[in-house]
């Protein structure tokens, strides 16, 4: 049995509990919490979860489904956290993930009907906002801990957790803090409002504007007010403060809108008092809480279990931290369940909300964060070609992926290679990892004079693949090519994009053209250079535009401009 809490600024690792305190009976929840608090007062740590369906233990009028497949409350009691190295030593080596084939527990027609029912309730004044969720189901036959490590790397959430027992595994990649208590101060950070990430920094700025639209602000403000009122029940008078409103938080697949509320707790406030006031968090119910939970109970088809409950750690040092377990998977008997949803308001549409559901599911698929950013520079007779363009592109991708970027160290490494290889032609390969560590090497190259042949790729690339827009070591989706034979790529709209190792230019009516970035391609430094000089222009180019006798060329900063012998089909 192991429990791992990868919480921002408060990581905890636990193993071999002294005891487990748990129940699946509503009437036993408060006694269990009292026992947990007693153990903490004795100097022990408590770590575990409370399921959403435990709500009625704190306020009997809060309606939920009956008990699900997990306990209503489950906490391990520990002498102290263990060293993280115990977990690192047992982490599995890298392996190809088998991504579950998820199926929703409701049909599209049922989803549309539920959204309309919610809007009917809003029209009647029963609720202002409903956090409506559904469940995804899939067979799961791989190592849960290995999959958790994948989630941890893929989503990089601030409140991830792994809880393993003999009967279930919980894999949570939650970005949302429920509450944190630190020596009498309580902090909550409701998260409401979502927008998908752009493919580059320019698109990201546009998506941030969408995040800050009227609908998202209204949703977030409504839940912030609800949490302020909830905190008022346990806070010293006049201490509840919204310290930050409408903050944009960046994750690999989505932008999230958060606000921060703090308060000073009344003297002798217990953990039970806190949960009675706050649980379940308003951001995963809606407002007003009691009426809205009644609507949720009527419309959702199954219990939420730990999803939308609370996962966290209580320490003997007058500290506690709990997440809102969204983005959370539960595995039992080789079956996985994943809850996902969003806040429904009067302005919501079924199409937009359903799309948001699948944006939030992206964490379950391949990582949107590369292991390394990559730049390949031409070093010729002691001088880098297009140095500034390479440097700025690397910096831009580092900002996009939240990689550390130590400018002085990068410049120093490149200067050292420049001093070492001051004569001849060299291809310099620079790698940058998440923490800002760099690797630099040089390879001698010659000027290529042989013809470059090229033909179409067998399959299209997908324009929502973020790695097409950034130069990284994530290249397994590209076809294999050689120095003498290239593959020309195209997207799902049959727009020509680029070659595997360089940009594409096409001669038409006396001018050279290259596809725009929106077609899904890398903004090559040679491409930038030629556009700035006015030697090439941007336009959308379709597959049908290229004939057997067309005039095209391959460009990149290391190999320069190479005319291409075009073949409609590969020999």
C-alpha positions as CSV (number, residue, x, y, z in Angstrom):
1,X,0.0,0.0,0.0
2,X,1.3,3.4,-0.9
3,X,0.0,7.0,-1.0
4,X,1.7,9.7,-2.9
5,X,0.6,13.4,-2.8
6,X,2.3,15.5,-5.4
7,X,0.8,18.7,-4.1
8,X,2.3,22.1,-5.0
9,X,4.9,23.1,-2.3
10,X,3.6,20.2,-0.1
11,X,4.6,16.8,-1.4
12,X,4.0,13.8,0.8
13,X,4.8,10.1,0.5
14,X,3.3,7.4,2.8
15,X,3.6,3.7,3.1
16,X,2.6,1.0,5.6
17,X,-0.2,2.7,7.6
18,X,-0.6,2.0,11.3
19,X,-4.3,1.6,10.7
20,X,-7.0,2.4,8.2
21,X,-10.1,4.4,9.3
22,X,-12.9,3.9,6.8
23,X,-16.7,3.5,6.5
24,X,-19.4,3.2,3.9
25,X,-22.1,4.2,6.3
26,X,-23.3,7.8,6.5
27,X,-23.9,7.6,10.3
28,X,-20.3,6.6,10.9
29,X,-18.6,9.4,9.0
30,X,-18.4,12.0,11.8
31,X,-17.2,9.4,14.4
32,X,-14.5,8.4,11.8
33,X,-13.4,12.0,11.4
34,X,-13.3,12.4,15.2
35,X,-11.0,9.4,15.4
36,X,-8.8,10.8,12.6
37,X,-8.4,14.1,14.5
38,X,-7.6,12.3,17.7
39,X,-4.8,10.4,15.9
40,X,-3.4,13.6,14.5
41,X,-3.4,15.2,18.0
42,X,-1.3,12.2,19.1
43,X,1.3,13.3,16.5
44,X,0.3,11.1,13.6
45,X,-0.3,12.0,10.0
46,X,-3.6,11.2,8.3
47,X,-3.9,10.8,4.5
48,X,-6.8,9.7,2.4
49,X,-10.1,10.9,0.9
50,X,-13.8,11.6,1.4
51,X,-16.3,10.7,-1.3
52,X,-18.8,13.2,-2.7
53,X,-21.7,11.0,-1.3
54,X,-20.5,11.7,2.2
55,X,-22.1,15.2,2.0
56,X,-25.3,14.2,4.0
57,X,-23.1,13.4,7.0
58,X,-22.3,17.1,7.4
59,X,-25.6,18.5,6.3
60,X,-28.5,15.9,6.1
61,X,-30.4,18.0,3.6
62,X,-27.7,17.7,0.9
63,X,-28.9,15.1,-1.5
64,X,-26.6,12.7,-3.5
65,X,-26.8,9.2,-4.9
66,X,-26.5,6.3,-2.4
67,X,-23.0,5.0,-1.6
68,X,-20.9,4.1,-4.6
69,X,-18.2,1.5,-5.0
70,X,-15.6,3.3,-2.8
71,X,-15.8,3.9,1.0
72,X,-17.4,7.2,2.0
73,X,-14.3,8.1,4.0
74,X,-10.9,6.4,3.9
75,X,-7.8,7.5,5.7
76,X,-4.5,5.9,6.5
77,X,-2.8,6.8,9.8
78,X,1.0,7.1,9.6
79,X,3.8,7.8,12.0
80,X,5.4,10.2,9.5
81,X,5.9,10.5,5.7
82,X,8.5,8.3,4.1
83,X,11.4,9.5,1.9
84,X,10.4,10.0,-1.7
85,X,13.4,7.8,-2.8
86,X,11.4,4.8,-1.7
87,X,8.9,5.5,-4.4
88,X,11.5,6.6,-7.0
89,X,13.3,3.3,-6.6
90,X,10.1,1.4,-7.4
91,X,9.0,3.5,-10.3
92,X,8.6,1.5,-13.4
93,X,10.9,2.2,-16.4
94,X,9.5,4.0,-19.3
95,X,7.0,1.9,-21.3
96,X,4.5,2.6,-24.0
97,X,1.2,3.5,-22.4
98,X,-1.9,1.6,-23.4
99,X,-4.6,4.3,-23.5
100,X,-8.0,3.1,-22.3
101,X,-10.9,3.1,-24.8
102,X,-13.2,5.3,-22.9
103,X,-17.0,5.2,-23.3
104,X,-19.4,7.7,-21.7
105,X,-22.1,6.3,-19.4
106,X,-24.7,8.4,-21.3
107,X,-25.6,9.0,-24.9
108,X,-25.4,12.3,-26.7
109,X,-29.2,12.5,-26.7
110,X,-29.2,12.0,-22.9
111,X,-26.6,14.7,-22.5
112,X,-28.6,17.2,-24.6
113,X,-31.7,16.4,-22.6
114,X,-29.8,16.9,-19.3
115,X,-28.5,20.3,-20.4
116,X,-32.0,21.4,-21.4
117,X,-33.4,20.2,-18.0
118,X,-30.8,22.3,-16.2
119,X,-31.7,25.3,-18.3
120,X,-35.3,24.7,-17.4
121,X,-34.4,24.8,-13.7
122,X,-32.4,28.0,-14.2
123,X,-35.4,29.6,-15.9
124,X,-37.6,28.7,-12.9
125,X,-35.0,30.1,-10.5
126,X,-34.1,26.8,-8.9
127,X,-30.4,27.3,-9.6
128,X,-28.0,29.7,-11.2
129,X,-25.4,27.1,-12.2
130,X,-25.1,23.3,-12.1
131,X,-21.8,21.4,-12.3
132,X,-23.1,18.5,-14.4
133,X,-20.8,15.5,-14.8
134,X,-20.7,12.2,-16.6
135,X,-18.5,9.2,-16.2
136,X,-16.2,7.5,-18.7
137,X,-15.7,3.8,-18.4
138,X,-12.9,1.6,-19.8
139,X,-11.2,-1.7,-19.3
140,X,-7.8,-1.2,-17.6
141,X,-5.1,-3.9,-17.6
142,X,-1.8,-2.2,-16.9
143,X,0.2,-1.0,-14.0
144,X,-1.9,1.8,-12.3
145,X,1.2,3.4,-10.8
146,X,2.9,3.6,-14.1
147,X,-0.2,5.3,-15.6
148,X,-0.2,7.7,-12.7
149,X,3.3,8.7,-13.4
150,X,2.2,9.3,-17.0
151,X,-0.6,11.5,-15.8
152,X,1.8,13.4,-13.5
153,X,4.1,14.2,-16.4
154,X,1.3,14.8,-18.9
155,X,-0.9,17.2,-17.0
156,X,1.6,18.7,-14.5
157,X,-1.2,19.4,-12.1
158,X,-0.6,21.2,-8.8
159,X,-2.6,18.7,-6.7
160,X,-2.0,15.2,-8.1
161,X,-2.3,12.2,-5.9
162,X,-2.0,8.4,-6.0
163,X,-3.8,6.2,-3.4
164,X,-3.3,2.5,-3.6
165,X,-5.2,0.0,-1.4
166,X,-5.9,-3.7,-1.8
167,X,-9.2,-3.0,-3.4
168,X,-8.8,0.1,-5.5
169,X,-6.4,2.6,-6.9
170,X,-7.1,6.3,-7.2
171,X,-5.1,8.3,-9.8
172,X,-5.8,12.0,-9.5
173,X,-4.3,14.7,-11.7
174,X,-6.3,17.5,-10.2
175,X,-5.3,21.1,-10.7
176,X,-7.7,22.4,-8.1
177,X,-7.1,23.2,-4.4
178,X,-10.1,22.6,-2.2
179,X,-8.7,24.2,1.0
180,X,-5.4,24.5,2.8
181,X,-5.1,25.2,6.6
182,X,-1.9,26.6,8.0
183,X,-1.7,27.6,11.6
184,X,-5.2,29.0,11.8
185,X,-5.3,30.5,8.3
186,X,-7.5,28.9,5.7
187,X,-7.1,29.4,1.9
188,X,-9.5,28.2,-0.8
189,X,-9.0,28.5,-4.6
190,X,-12.1,27.8,-6.5
191,X,-11.5,26.9,-10.2
192,X,-14.3,27.7,-12.6
193,X,-13.9,28.6,-16.3
194,X,-12.0,26.7,-19.0
195,X,-10.5,27.4,-22.4
196,X,-8.4,25.1,-24.6
197,X,-4.7,25.9,-25.1
198,X,-3.6,27.4,-28.4
199,X,-0.9,25.8,-30.5
200,X,1.6,28.6,-29.9
201,X,2.0,31.7,-27.8
202,X,0.1,33.9,-30.2
203,X,-2.9,31.5,-30.2
204,X,-2.5,31.2,-26.4
205,X,-3.1,34.9,-26.0
206,X,-6.3,34.6,-27.9
207,X,-7.4,31.6,-25.8
208,X,-6.8,33.6,-22.7
209,X,-9.2,36.2,-24.0
210,X,-11.8,33.5,-24.4
211,X,-11.0,32.4,-20.8
212,X,-11.8,35.9,-19.6
213,X,-15.1,36.0,-21.4
214,X,-18.3,37.1,-19.6
215,X,-19.6,33.6,-19.2
216,X,-16.4,32.3,-17.4
217,X,-16.2,35.4,-15.2
218,X,-19.8,35.1,-14.2
219,X,-19.3,31.4,-13.4
220,X,-16.2,32.0,-11.4
221,X,-17.6,35.0,-9.5
222,X,-20.7,33.0,-8.6
223,X,-18.7,30.2,-7.0
224,X,-16.3,32.6,-5.4
225,X,-19.2,34.3,-3.6
226,X,-20.5,30.8,-2.6
227,X,-17.1,29.9,-1.1
228,X,-16.9,33.3,0.7
229,X,-20.3,32.6,2.3
230,X,-19.2,29.1,3.3
231,X,-16.0,30.3,4.9
232,X,-18.0,32.9,6.8
233,X,-19.4,30.1,8.9
234,X,-16.0,29.2,10.4
235,X,-14.0,32.4,10.0
236,X,-13.4,35.2,12.5
237,X,-15.6,38.1,11.7
238,X,-14.2,40.4,9.0
239,X,-11.3,38.2,7.9
240,X,-12.8,36.6,4.8
241,X,-11.0,38.2,1.9
242,X,-10.8,37.6,-1.9
243,X,-7.1,38.1,-2.4
244,X,-7.1,37.4,-6.1
245,X,-9.9,37.3,-8.7
246,X,-9.9,35.8,-12.2
247,X,-6.4,34.4,-12.4
248,X,-5.5,32.5,-15.6
249,X,-3.6,29.2,-14.8
250,X,-1.9,27.4,-17.7
251,X,-1.9,23.6,-18.1
252,X,-0.6,21.5,-21.0
253,X,-4.1,21.1,-22.5
254,X,-6.3,23.9,-21.0
255,X,-6.4,27.3,-19.4
256,X,-8.3,27.4,-16.1
257,X,-9.7,30.5,-14.3
258,X,-9.2,30.6,-10.5
259,X,-9.8,33.0,-7.6
260,X,-8.2,32.9,-4.2
261,X,-10.0,33.5,-0.8
262,X,-8.4,33.5,2.6
263,X,-9.7,33.8,6.2
264,X,-8.7,33.4,9.8
265,X,-10.4,30.4,11.4
266,X,-12.3,30.8,14.7
267,X,-10.5,29.4,17.7
268,X,-10.9,25.7,18.2
269,X,-12.2,25.1,14.7
270,X,-12.0,21.4,14.0
271,X,-11.6,19.5,10.7
272,X,-15.2,18.4,11.1
273,X,-16.2,22.1,11.3
274,X,-14.4,22.9,8.1
275,X,-15.9,20.0,6.2
276,X,-19.4,20.9,7.5
277,X,-19.0,24.4,6.2
278,X,-17.3,23.7,2.9
279,X,-18.1,20.2,1.7
280,X,-18.6,19.5,-1.1
281,X,-16.8,22.4,-2.7
282,X,-19.1,24.8,-4.4
283,X,-17.0,24.7,-7.6
284,X,-18.1,21.1,-8.2
285,X,-21.7,21.5,-7.3
286,X,-23.0,24.9,-8.4
287,X,-25.1,27.5,-6.7
288,X,-27.1,27.6,-4.6
289,X,-25.5,24.4,-3.2
290,X,-28.4,22.5,-1.7
291,X,-30.9,23.0,-4.5
292,X,-28.2,22.4,-7.1
293,X,-27.1,19.1,-5.5
294,X,-30.8,17.9,-5.7
295,X,-30.8,18.6,-9.4
296,X,-27.5,16.8,-9.8
297,X,-28.8,13.8,-8.0
298,X,-31.8,13.7,-10.3
299,X,-29.9,14.1,-13.6
300,X,-26.6,12.2,-13.1
301,X,-26.8,8.5,-13.6
302,X,-24.4,7.2,-11.0
303,X,-22.5,8.1,-7.8
304,X,-19.4,10.3,-8.1
305,X,-17.4,8.5,-5.5
306,X,-14.1,10.2,-4.8
307,X,-14.5,12.4,-7.9
308,X,-15.6,15.8,-6.6
309,X,-15.1,14.7,-3.0
310,X,-11.8,15.6,-1.3
311,X,-8.3,14.1,-1.3
312,X,-5.7,15.2,1.2
313,X,-3.3,15.1,4.1
314,X,-3.6,16.3,7.7
315,X,-0.4,16.8,9.7
316,X,0.2,17.1,13.4
317,X,1.7,20.6,12.8
318,X,-1.7,22.4,12.6
319,X,-1.7,22.0,8.8
320,X,-4.0,20.3,6.3
321,X,-4.3,20.4,2.5
322,X,-7.1,18.9,0.4
323,X,-7.7,18.9,-3.4
324,X,-10.9,18.9,-5.3
325,X,-10.4,15.6,-7.0
326,X,-11.3,16.5,-10.6
327,X,-9.3,14.8,-13.4
328,X,-9.4,11.7,-11.3
329,X,-9.5,8.0,-12.3
330,X,-10.6,5.1,-10.1
331,X,-9.5,1.6,-10.9
332,X,-11.3,-1.5,-9.5
333,X,-11.2,-5.0,-10.8
334,X,-9.4,-4.0,-14.0
335,X,-12.2,-1.4,-14.7
336,X,-11.4,2.3,-14.8
337,X,-13.9,5.1,-14.2
338,X,-13.2,8.8,-14.9
339,X,-15.6,11.6,-14.0
340,X,-15.6,14.7,-16.1
341,X,-18.0,17.7,-16.5
342,X,-18.4,21.4,-16.3
343,X,-20.5,24.3,-15.0
344,X,-23.8,24.7,-16.9
345,X,-25.4,28.2,-17.0
346,X,-28.2,29.8,-19.0
347,X,-25.7,30.7,-21.8
348,X,-24.4,27.1,-22.1
349,X,-24.9,25.1,-25.2
350,X,-24.7,21.3,-25.3
351,X,-22.2,21.3,-28.1
352,X,-19.8,23.7,-26.3
353,X,-20.1,21.9,-23.0
354,X,-19.6,18.5,-24.6
355,X,-16.5,19.8,-26.4
356,X,-15.2,21.1,-23.0
357,X,-15.6,17.6,-21.6
358,X,-13.2,16.2,-24.2
359,X,-10.7,19.0,-23.7
360,X,-10.6,18.0,-20.1
361,X,-10.0,14.4,-21.1
362,X,-6.9,15.2,-23.0
363,X,-4.9,14.5,-19.9
364,X,-5.7,10.8,-20.3
365,X,-4.0,10.5,-23.6
366,X,-0.5,11.2,-24.8
367,X,1.6,13.8,-23.0
368,X,1.3,17.3,-24.4
369,X,4.7,18.1,-22.9
370,X,7.9,17.1,-24.7
371,X,11.0,15.7,-23.0
372,X,13.3,18.2,-24.7
373,X,13.0,21.3,-26.9
374,X,15.4,21.1,-29.9
375,X,17.3,23.5,-32.1
376,X,19.6,22.6,-35.0
377,X,21.9,25.5,-36.0
378,X,24.4,25.8,-38.8
379,X,27.9,26.8,-37.6
380,X,30.0,27.8,-40.6
381,X,33.6,29.1,-40.2
382,X,32.9,30.2,-36.6
383,X,29.6,32.0,-37.3
384,X,26.1,30.8,-36.5
385,X,23.5,31.3,-39.3
386,X,20.2,32.9,-38.1
387,X,21.3,32.7,-34.4
388,X,18.8,35.2,-33.2
389,X,15.9,33.4,-34.9
390,X,16.9,30.1,-33.4
391,X,17.3,31.6,-30.0
392,X,13.9,33.4,-30.0
393,X,12.1,30.3,-31.3
394,X,13.6,28.2,-28.5
395,X,12.7,30.9,-25.9
396,X,9.1,31.0,-27.3
397,X,8.6,27.3,-27.0
398,X,10.1,27.3,-23.5
399,X,7.5,29.9,-22.5
400,X,4.7,27.9,-24.1
401,X,5.7,24.6,-22.4
402,X,6.8,26.2,-19.1
403,X,10.4,25.1,-19.5
404,X,13.1,26.8,-17.5
405,X,15.2,29.0,-19.8
406,X,18.6,30.2,-18.6
407,X,19.7,32.5,-21.3
408,X,23.3,33.0,-20.1
409,X,23.9,29.2,-19.8
410,X,22.6,28.6,-23.4
411,X,24.7,31.4,-24.8
412,X,27.7,30.1,-23.0
413,X,27.3,26.6,-24.3
414,X,26.9,27.8,-27.9
415,X,29.9,30.0,-27.6
416,X,32.0,27.1,-26.3
417,X,31.1,25.1,-29.4
418,X,31.7,28.1,-31.6
419,X,35.2,28.5,-30.1
420,X,36.0,24.8,-30.5
421,X,34.7,24.5,-34.1
422,X,35.9,27.7,-35.6
423,X,36.5,26.3,-39.1
424,X,34.3,24.2,-41.4
425,X,30.6,23.4,-41.6
426,X,28.9,22.0,-38.5
427,X,25.4,21.1,-37.5
428,X,25.0,22.1,-33.8
429,X,22.2,20.3,-32.0
430,X,20.9,21.9,-28.8
431,X,18.6,20.2,-26.3
432,X,16.7,21.9,-23.5
433,X,14.8,20.0,-20.8
434,X,12.0,21.0,-18.5
435,X,14.4,22.1,-15.7
436,X,16.5,24.2,-18.1
437,X,19.4,21.7,-18.4
438,X,21.1,21.8,-21.8
439,X,23.0,19.4,-24.0
440,X,25.0,20.7,-27.0
441,X,26.9,18.8,-29.6
442,X,28.4,19.5,-33.1
443,X,28.5,17.2,-36.2
444,X,30.5,17.9,-39.2
445,X,28.4,18.2,-42.4
446,X,29.1,18.7,-46.1
447,X,27.2,20.7,-48.7
448,X,24.8,18.4,-50.4
449,X,24.8,18.4,-54.2
450,X,22.8,15.2,-54.9
451,X,19.2,15.6,-56.0
452,X,16.5,15.7,-53.3
453,X,13.4,13.6,-54.2
454,X,10.1,13.8,-52.5
455,X,6.6,12.4,-52.5
456,X,3.4,12.6,-50.5
457,X,3.0,11.2,-47.0
458,X,0.7,8.2,-46.8
459,X,-1.5,9.8,-44.1
460,X,-2.5,13.3,-43.1
461,X,-1.2,15.0,-40.0
462,X,-3.7,16.4,-37.5
463,X,-3.6,20.2,-37.1
464,X,-4.4,19.9,-33.3
465,X,-1.1,18.1,-32.7
466,X,0.8,20.8,-30.8
467,X,4.2,19.2,-31.6
468,X,3.8,20.2,-35.3
469,X,4.2,23.8,-34.2
470,X,7.3,23.4,-32.0
471,X,10.7,21.8,-32.6
472,X,11.0,19.0,-30.0
473,X,12.4,15.5,-29.6
474,X,8.8,14.3,-29.8
475,X,9.0,13.1,-33.5
476,X,7.5,9.6,-33.6
477,X,4.5,10.8,-35.7
478,X,6.8,11.8,-38.6
479,X,7.6,9.4,-41.4
480,X,11.2,8.2,-41.9
481,X,13.2,10.1,-44.4
482,X,16.8,10.3,-45.7
483,X,19.1,13.1,-46.8
484,X,18.1,12.3,-50.4
485,X,14.4,11.5,-50.0
486,X,11.9,13.6,-48.2
487,X,8.2,13.2,-47.4
488,X,5.7,16.1,-48.0
489,X,3.0,16.3,-45.3
490,X,-0.6,17.5,-45.5
491,X,-3.3,18.1,-42.9
492,X,-6.8,16.7,-42.5
493,X,-8.1,19.5,-44.8
494,X,-5.7,18.5,-47.6
495,X,-3.7,21.6,-47.0
496,X,0.0,21.1,-47.7
497,X,2.1,21.8,-44.6
498,X,5.9,21.0,-44.7
499,X,8.5,18.4,-45.3
500,X,9.6,16.2,-42.4
501,X,12.9,18.1,-41.9
502,X,12.2,21.4,-43.5
503,X,9.7,23.9,-44.8
504,X,8.0,23.7,-48.2
505,X,8.0,26.4,-50.9
506,X,6.1,26.3,-54.2
507,X,6.6,28.3,-57.4
508,X,3.4,29.7,-58.9
509,X,2.8,32.5,-61.4
510,X,6.2,33.9,-61.0
511,X,6.3,33.9,-57.1
512,X,7.4,31.5,-54.4
513,X,4.8,30.6,-51.7
514,X,4.9,28.7,-48.4
515,X,2.0,27.5,-46.3
516,X,0.9,29.7,-43.3
517,X,1.4,28.4,-39.7
518,X,-2.3,27.8,-39.4
519,X,-2.0,24.9,-41.7
520,X,0.0,23.1,-38.9
521,X,3.7,23.4,-39.4
522,X,7.0,24.5,-37.8
523,X,7.9,28.2,-38.1
524,X,11.4,27.3,-39.5
525,X,14.1,29.9,-39.1
526,X,15.0,29.8,-42.8
527,X,11.3,30.3,-43.5
528,X,11.2,33.3,-41.2
529,X,14.3,34.7,-42.9
530,X,13.0,34.4,-46.5
531,X,9.6,35.8,-45.5
532,X,11.3,38.9,-43.9
533,X,13.3,39.4,-47.1
534,X,10.2,39.2,-49.2
535,X,11.6,36.3,-51.2
536,X,8.6,34.0,-50.4
537,X,5.0,34.7,-49.4
538,X,2.4,32.9,-47.4
539,X,-0.7,31.3,-48.8
540,X,-2.8,28.2,-48.2
541,X,-1.7,25.5,-50.7
542,X,-3.8,22.4,-51.3
543,X,-2.7,19.0,-52.5
544,X,-4.6,19.4,-55.7
545,X,-2.4,22.5,-56.5
546,X,0.7,20.3,-56.9
547,X,1.1,18.6,-60.3
548,X,3.7,16.2,-61.5
549,X,5.7,19.0,-63.2
550,X,5.4,21.5,-60.4
551,X,8.4,23.5,-59.2
552,X,9.0,23.1,-55.4
553,X,11.8,23.4,-53.0
554,X,12.9,22.3,-49.5
555,X,14.3,24.9,-47.0
556,X,15.9,24.8,-43.6
557,X,18.7,26.8,-42.0
558,X,21.2,23.9,-41.9
559,X,20.8,22.6,-45.5
560,X,19.7,25.8,-47.1
561,X,17.5,25.9,-50.2
562,X,17.3,22.6,-52.1
563,X,15.3,22.2,-55.3
564,X,13.1,19.1,-55.2
565,X,12.5,16.4,-57.8
566,X,8.8,15.8,-57.2
567,X,7.1,12.4,-57.3
568,X,3.3,12.2,-56.8
569,X,3.9,8.7,-55.5
570,X,6.9,7.2,-53.8
571,X,8.7,4.6,-56.0
